[in-house]
Amino acid sequence: MRELVGQCSVCGKDIFCADGFLEGVIREDKQLECLTCSEGRSETGLRLETDTF
């Protein structure tokens, strides 16, 4: 099952939850970001909420 969760706050791409897995990340400021944009942020050294797990 695939359900629309929201849109990427950077590029506007739709982000889905597929079989219980979020196809993106939630930033520290609680904004959704797609995996493509989040990979770019992590390469620049900016901290993502997922880094704390």
PyMOL Python script that loads the backbone (N, CA, C, O; Angstrom):
from pymol import cmd

cmd.read_pdbstr("""\
ATOM      1  N   MET A   1       0.842  -1.177   0.000  1.00  0.00           N
ATOM      2  CA  MET A   1       0.000   0.000   0.000  1.00  0.00           C
ATOM      3  C   MET A   1       0.886   1.238   0.000  1.00  0.00           C
ATOM      4  O   MET A   1       1.919   1.271   0.668  1.00  0.00           O
ATOM      5  N   ARG A   2       0.482   2.241  -0.742  1.00  0.00           N
ATOM      6  CA  ARG A   2       1.247   3.474  -0.880  1.00  0.00           C
ATOM      7  C   ARG A   2       0.316   4.648  -0.619  1.00  0.00           C
ATOM      8  O   ARG A   2      -0.712   4.797  -1.281  1.00  0.00           O
ATOM      9  N   GLU A   3       0.683   5.488   0.358  1.00  0.00           N
ATOM     10  CA  GLU A   3      -0.176   6.592   0.764  1.00  0.00           C
ATOM     11  C   GLU A   3       0.602   7.906   0.718  1.00  0.00           C
ATOM     12  O   GLU A   3       1.726   7.988   1.213  1.00  0.00           O
ATOM     13  N   LEU A   4      -0.002   8.926   0.122  1.00  0.00           N
ATOM     14  CA  LEU A   4       0.610  10.243   0.048  1.00  0.00           C
ATOM     15  C   LEU A   4       0.692  10.851   1.446  1.00  0.00           C
ATOM     16  O   LEU A   4      -0.309  10.915   2.161  1.00  0.00           O
ATOM     17  N   VAL A   5       1.891  11.295   1.833  1.00  0.00           N
ATOM     18  CA  VAL A   5       2.107  11.891   3.150  1.00  0.00           C
ATOM     19  C   VAL A   5       2.181  13.410   3.043  1.00  0.00           C
ATOM     20  O   VAL A   5       1.642  14.123   3.890  1.00  0.00           O
ATOM     21  N   GLY A   6       2.845  13.902   2.008  1.00  0.00           N
ATOM     22  CA  GLY A   6       3.003  15.344   1.825  1.00  0.00           C
ATOM     23  C   GLY A   6       3.950  15.621   0.678  1.00  0.00           C
ATOM     24  O   GLY A   6       4.196  14.762  -0.169  1.00  0.00           O
ATOM     25  N   GLN A   7       4.484  16.847   0.662  1.00  0.00           N
ATOM     26  CA  GLN A   7       5.409  17.247  -0.390  1.00  0.00           C
ATOM     27  C   GLN A   7       6.737  17.676   0.211  1.00  0.00           C
ATOM     28  O   GLN A   7       6.796  18.163   1.340  1.00  0.00           O
ATOM     29  N   CYS A   8       7.804  17.487  -0.563  1.00  0.00           N
ATOM     30  CA  CYS A   8       9.136  17.900  -0.156  1.00  0.00           C
ATOM     31  C   CYS A   8       9.155  19.420  -0.001  1.00  0.00           C
ATOM     32  O   CYS A   8       8.690  20.142  -0.884  1.00  0.00           O
ATOM     33  N   SER A   9       9.685  19.897   1.103  1.00  0.00           N
ATOM     34  CA  SER A   9       9.736  21.337   1.354  1.00  0.00           C
ATOM     35  C   SER A   9      10.790  22.033   0.495  1.00  0.00           C
ATOM     36  O   SER A   9      10.821  23.262   0.431  1.00  0.00           O
ATOM     37  N   VAL A  10      11.657  21.255  -0.168  1.00  0.00           N
ATOM     38  CA  VAL A  10      12.704  21.834  -1.009  1.00  0.00           C
ATOM     39  C   VAL A  10      12.284  21.863  -2.475  1.00  0.00           C
ATOM     40  O   VAL A  10      12.301  22.922  -3.100  1.00  0.00           O
ATOM     41  N   CYS A  11      11.903  20.701  -3.034  1.00  0.00           N
ATOM     42  CA  CYS A  11      11.623  20.617  -4.475  1.00  0.00           C
ATOM     43  C   CYS A  11      10.140  20.451  -4.812  1.00  0.00           C
ATOM     44  O   CYS A  11       9.756  20.594  -5.973  1.00  0.00           O
ATOM     45  N   GLY A  12       9.303  20.153  -3.818  1.00  0.00           N
ATOM     46  CA  GLY A  12       7.870  20.014  -4.059  1.00  0.00           C
ATOM     47  C   GLY A  12       7.420  18.638  -4.504  1.00  0.00           C
ATOM     48  O   GLY A  12       6.234  18.436  -4.762  1.00  0.00           O
ATOM     49  N   LYS A  13       8.350  17.674  -4.604  1.00  0.00           N
ATOM     50  CA  LYS A  13       8.014  16.307  -5.012  1.00  0.00           C
ATOM     51  C   LYS A  13       7.092  15.654  -3.980  1.00  0.00           C
ATOM     52  O   LYS A  13       7.258  15.868  -2.779  1.00  0.00           O
ATOM     53  N   ASP A  14       6.123  14.861  -4.442  1.00  0.00           N
ATOM     54  CA  ASP A  14       5.239  14.127  -3.535  1.00  0.00           C
ATOM     55  C   ASP A  14       6.039  13.077  -2.766  1.00  0.00           C
ATOM     56  O   ASP A  14       6.893  12.394  -3.332  1.00  0.00           O
ATOM     57  N   ILE A  15       5.753  12.959  -1.474  1.00  0.00           N
ATOM     58  CA  ILE A  15       6.411  11.975  -0.615  1.00  0.00           C
ATOM     59  C   ILE A  15       5.347  10.998  -0.130  1.00  0.00           C
ATOM     60  O   ILE A  15       4.282  11.401   0.338  1.00  0.00           O
ATOM     61  N   PHE A  16       5.650   9.713  -0.247  1.00  0.00           N
ATOM     62  CA  PHE A  16       4.702   8.663   0.093  1.00  0.00           C
ATOM     63  C   PHE A  16       5.212   7.817   1.249  1.00  0.00           C
ATOM     64  O   PHE A  16       6.409   7.772   1.532  1.00  0.00           O
ATOM     65  N   CYS A  17       4.282   7.156   1.901  1.00  0.00           N
ATOM     66  CA  CYS A  17       4.577   6.104   2.868  1.00  0.00           C
ATOM     67  C   CYS A  17       4.206   4.804   2.153  1.00  0.00           C
ATOM     68  O   CYS A  17       3.049   4.591   1.790  1.00  0.00           O
ATOM     69  N   ALA A  18       5.197   3.945   1.959  1.00  0.00           N
ATOM     70  CA  ALA A  18       4.970   2.694   1.238  1.00  0.00           C
ATOM     71  C   ALA A  18       5.175   1.521   2.193  1.00  0.00           C
ATOM     72  O   ALA A  18       6.281   1.293   2.682  1.00  0.00           O
ATOM     73  N   ASP A  19       4.109   0.789   2.451  1.00  0.00           N
ATOM     74  CA  ASP A  19       4.152  -0.378   3.336  1.00  0.00           C
ATOM     75  C   ASP A  19       4.777  -0.044   4.688  1.00  0.00           C
ATOM     76  O   ASP A  19       5.524  -0.848   5.245  1.00  0.00           O
ATOM     77  N   GLY A  20       4.471   1.137   5.214  1.00  0.00           N
ATOM     78  CA  GLY A  20       4.948   1.529   6.534  1.00  0.00           C
ATOM     79  C   GLY A  20       6.288   2.250   6.557  1.00  0.00           C
ATOM     80  O   GLY A  20       6.770   2.616   7.629  1.00  0.00           O
ATOM     81  N   PHE A  21       6.897   2.461   5.395  1.00  0.00           N
ATOM     82  CA  PHE A  21       8.193   3.121   5.326  1.00  0.00           C
ATOM     83  C   PHE A  21       8.060   4.467   4.629  1.00  0.00           C
ATOM     84  O   PHE A  21       7.550   4.544   3.511  1.00  0.00           O
ATOM     85  N   LEU A  22       8.517   5.531   5.288  1.00  0.00           N
ATOM     86  CA  LEU A  22       8.479   6.874   4.732  1.00  0.00           C
ATOM     87  C   LEU A  22       9.546   7.012   3.659  1.00  0.00           C
ATOM     88  O   LEU A  22      10.717   6.721   3.904  1.00  0.00           O
ATOM     89  N   GLU A  23       9.149   7.454   2.474  1.00  0.00           N
ATOM     90  CA  GLU A  23      10.082   7.630   1.365  1.00  0.00           C
ATOM     91  C   GLU A  23      10.662   9.047   1.389  1.00  0.00           C
ATOM     92  O   GLU A  23      10.637   9.761   0.387  1.00  0.00           O
ATOM     93  N   GLY A  24      11.178   9.430   2.540  1.00  0.00           N
ATOM     94  CA  GLY A  24      11.761  10.745   2.746  1.00  0.00           C
ATOM     95  C   GLY A  24      12.242  10.837   4.182  1.00  0.00           C
ATOM     96  O   GLY A  24      12.348   9.828   4.880  1.00  0.00           O
ATOM     97  N   VAL A  25      12.533  12.058   4.617  1.00  0.00           N
ATOM     98  CA  VAL A  25      12.977  12.277   5.996  1.00  0.00           C
ATOM     99  C   VAL A  25      12.199  13.449   6.583  1.00  0.00           C
ATOM    100  O   VAL A  25      11.642  14.279   5.863  1.00  0.00           O
ATOM    101  N   ILE A  26      12.181  13.490   7.904  1.00  0.00           N
ATOM    102  CA  ILE A  26      11.598  14.624   8.613  1.00  0.00           C
ATOM    103  C   ILE A  26      12.768  15.416   9.187  1.00  0.00           C
ATOM    104  O   ILE A  26      13.546  14.892   9.984  1.00  0.00           O
ATOM    105  N   ARG A  27      12.889  16.667   8.786  1.00  0.00           N
ATOM    106  CA  ARG A  27      13.981  17.514   9.255  1.00  0.00           C
ATOM    107  C   ARG A  27      13.765  17.918  10.709  1.00  0.00           C
ATOM    108  O   ARG A  27      12.683  17.711  11.259  1.00  0.00           O
ATOM    109  N   GLU A  28      14.779  18.486  11.326  1.00  0.00           N
ATOM    110  CA  GLU A  28      14.685  18.942  12.715  1.00  0.00           C
ATOM    111  C   GLU A  28      13.576  19.969  12.901  1.00  0.00           C
ATOM    112  O   GLU A  28      12.977  20.052  13.973  1.00  0.00           O
ATOM    113  N   ASP A  29      13.299  20.760  11.845  1.00  0.00           N
ATOM    114  CA  ASP A  29      12.235  21.766  11.927  1.00  0.00           C
ATOM    115  C   ASP A  29      10.868  21.187  11.557  1.00  0.00           C
ATOM    116  O   ASP A  29       9.908  21.923  11.327  1.00  0.00           O
ATOM    117  N   LYS A  30      10.801  19.838  11.505  1.00  0.00           N
ATOM    118  CA  LYS A  30       9.567  19.075  11.261  1.00  0.00           C
ATOM    119  C   LYS A  30       9.024  19.205   9.835  1.00  0.00           C
ATOM    120  O   LYS A  30       7.844  18.940   9.602  1.00  0.00           O
ATOM    121  N   GLN A  31       9.860  19.607   8.883  1.00  0.00           N
ATOM    122  CA  GLN A  31       9.474  19.688   7.477  1.00  0.00           C
ATOM    123  C   GLN A  31       9.850  18.388   6.781  1.00  0.00           C
ATOM    124  O   GLN A  31      10.865  17.774   7.109  1.00  0.00           O
ATOM    125  N   LEU A  32       9.032  17.969   5.819  1.00  0.00           N
ATOM    126  CA  LEU A  32       9.329  16.776   5.027  1.00  0.00           C
ATOM    127  C   LEU A  32      10.330  17.117   3.930  1.00  0.00           C
ATOM    128  O   LEU A  32      10.319  18.213   3.370  1.00  0.00           O
ATOM    129  N   GLU A  33      11.196  16.148   3.638  1.00  0.00           N
ATOM    130  CA  GLU A  33      12.160  16.310   2.567  1.00  0.00           C
ATOM    131  C   GLU A  33      12.305  14.975   1.849  1.00  0.00           C
ATOM    132  O   GLU A  33      12.408  13.933   2.496  1.00  0.00           O
ATOM    133  N   CYS A  34      12.316  14.994   0.516  1.00  0.00           N
ATOM    134  CA  CYS A  34      12.476  13.746  -0.245  1.00  0.00           C
ATOM    135  C   CYS A  34      13.899  13.218  -0.061  1.00  0.00           C
ATOM    136  O   CYS A  34      14.784  13.952   0.380  1.00  0.00           O
ATOM    137  N   LEU A  35      14.113  11.969  -0.393  1.00  0.00           N
ATOM    138  CA  LEU A  35      15.425  11.352  -0.201  1.00  0.00           C
ATOM    139  C   LEU A  35      16.502  12.025  -1.044  1.00  0.00           C
ATOM    140  O   LEU A  35      17.637  12.168  -0.589  1.00  0.00           O
ATOM    141  N   THR A  36      16.170  12.437  -2.252  1.00  0.00           N
ATOM    142  CA  THR A  36      17.142  13.095  -3.124  1.00  0.00           C
ATOM    143  C   THR A  36      17.642  14.395  -2.504  1.00  0.00           C
ATOM    144  O   THR A  36      18.847  14.645  -2.474  1.00  0.00           O
ATOM    145  N   CYS A  37      16.733  15.214  -2.015  1.00  0.00           N
ATOM    146  CA  CYS A  37      17.123  16.488  -1.398  1.00  0.00           C
ATOM    147  C   CYS A  37      17.842  16.270  -0.074  1.00  0.00           C
ATOM    148  O   CYS A  37      18.779  17.002   0.247  1.00  0.00           O
ATOM    149  N   SER A  38      17.418  15.277   0.695  1.00  0.00           N
ATOM    150  CA  SER A  38      18.061  15.029   1.996  1.00  0.00           C
ATOM    151  C   SER A  38      19.481  14.523   1.814  1.00  0.00           C
ATOM    152  O   SER A  38      20.346  14.824   2.637  1.00  0.00           O
ATOM    153  N   GLU A  39      19.747  13.759   0.756  1.00  0.00           N
ATOM    154  CA  GLU A  39      21.108  13.299   0.492  1.00  0.00           C
ATOM    155  C   GLU A  39      22.012  14.488   0.206  1.00  0.00           C
ATOM    156  O   GLU A  39      23.167  14.502   0.633  1.00  0.00           O
ATOM    157  N   GLY A  40      21.512  15.468  -0.498  1.00  0.00           N
ATOM    158  CA  GLY A  40      22.286  16.673  -0.776  1.00  0.00           C
ATOM    159  C   GLY A  40      22.590  17.443   0.490  1.00  0.00           C
ATOM    160  O   GLY A  40      23.682  17.992   0.633  1.00  0.00           O
ATOM    161  N   ARG A  41      21.635  17.495   1.418  1.00  0.00           N
ATOM    162  CA  ARG A  41      21.841  18.203   2.688  1.00  0.00           C
ATOM    163  C   ARG A  41      22.852  17.478   3.562  1.00  0.00           C
ATOM    164  O   ARG A  41      23.694  18.120   4.190  1.00  0.00           O
ATOM    165  N   SER A  42      22.783  16.155   3.614  1.00  0.00           N
ATOM    166  CA  SER A  42      23.701  15.414   4.475  1.00  0.00           C
ATOM    167  C   SER A  42      25.131  15.509   3.949  1.00  0.00           C
ATOM    168  O   SER A  42      26.074  15.469   4.739  1.00  0.00           O
ATOM    169  N   GLU A  43      25.314  15.634   2.633  1.00  0.00           N
ATOM    170  CA  GLU A  43      26.646  15.773   2.049  1.00  0.00           C
ATOM    171  C   GLU A  43      27.266  17.120   2.396  1.00  0.00           C
ATOM    172  O   GLU A  43      28.490  17.253   2.413  1.00  0.00           O
ATOM    173  N   THR A  44      26.432  18.121   2.674  1.00  0.00           N
ATOM    174  CA  THR A  44      26.943  19.438   3.031  1.00  0.00           C
ATOM    175  C   THR A  44      27.226  19.538   4.524  1.00  0.00           C
ATOM    176  O   THR A  44      27.716  20.566   4.993  1.00  0.00           O
ATOM    177  N   GLY A  45      26.923  18.486   5.274  1.00  0.00           N
ATOM    178  CA  GLY A  45      27.200  18.478   6.696  1.00  0.00           C
ATOM    179  C   GLY A  45      26.066  18.986   7.564  1.00  0.00           C
ATOM    180  O   GLY A  45      26.222  19.064   8.782  1.00  0.00           O
ATOM    181  N   LEU A  46      24.934  19.333   6.980  1.00  0.00           N
ATOM    182  CA  LEU A  46      23.798  19.784   7.768  1.00  0.00           C
ATOM    183  C   LEU A  46      23.171  18.584   8.455  1.00  0.00           C
ATOM    184  O   LEU A  46      23.070  17.509   7.863  1.00  0.00           O
ATOM    185  N   ARG A  47      22.757  18.756   9.677  1.00  0.00           N
ATOM    186  CA  ARG A  47      22.236  17.652  10.488  1.00  0.00           C
ATOM    187  C   ARG A  47      20.771  17.387  10.182  1.00  0.00           C
ATOM    188  O   ARG A  47      19.961  18.311  10.111  1.00  0.00           O
ATOM    189  N   LEU A  48      20.445  16.121  10.004  1.00  0.00           N
ATOM    190  CA  LEU A  48      19.075  15.684   9.801  1.00  0.00           C
ATOM    191  C   LEU A  48      18.589  15.003  11.072  1.00  0.00           C
ATOM    192  O   LEU A  48      19.391  14.476  11.842  1.00  0.00           O
ATOM    193  N   GLU A  49      17.289  15.012  11.290  1.00  0.00           N
ATOM    194  CA  GLU A  49      16.744  14.366  12.477  1.00  0.00           C
ATOM    195  C   GLU A  49      17.076  12.881  12.495  1.00  0.00           C
ATOM    196  O   GLU A  49      17.241  12.306  13.571  1.00  0.00           O
ATOM    197  N   THR A  50      17.177  12.253  11.345  1.00  0.00           N
ATOM    198  CA  THR A  50      17.478  10.824  11.272  1.00  0.00           C
ATOM    199  C   THR A  50      18.897  10.535  11.746  1.00  0.00           C
ATOM    200  O   THR A  50      19.205   9.394  12.089  1.00  0.00           O
ATOM    201  N   ASP A  51      19.780  11.555  11.775  1.00  0.00           N
ATOM    202  CA  ASP A  51      21.144  11.360  12.250  1.00  0.00           C
ATOM    203  C   ASP A  51      21.203  11.078  13.744  1.00  0.00           C
ATOM    204  O   ASP A  51      22.222  10.596  14.239  1.00  0.00           O
ATOM    205  N   THR A  52      20.127  11.371  14.472  1.00  0.00           N
ATOM    206  CA  THR A  52      20.133  11.211  15.919  1.00  0.00           C
ATOM    207  C   THR A  52      19.761   9.800  16.358  1.00  0.00           C
ATOM    208  O   THR A  52      19.854   9.488  17.546  1.00  0.00           O
ATOM    209  N   PHE A  53      19.345   8.946  15.438  1.00  0.00           N
ATOM    210  CA  PHE A  53      18.919   7.595  15.798  1.00  0.00           C
ATOM    211  C   PHE A  53      20.088   6.651  15.851  1.00  0.00           C
ATOM    212  O   PHE A  53      19.913   5.467  16.139  1.00  0.00           O
TER     213      PHE A  53
END
""", "prot")
cmd.dss("prot")
cmd.show_as("cartoon", "prot")
cmd.util.cbc("prot")
cmd.orient("prot")
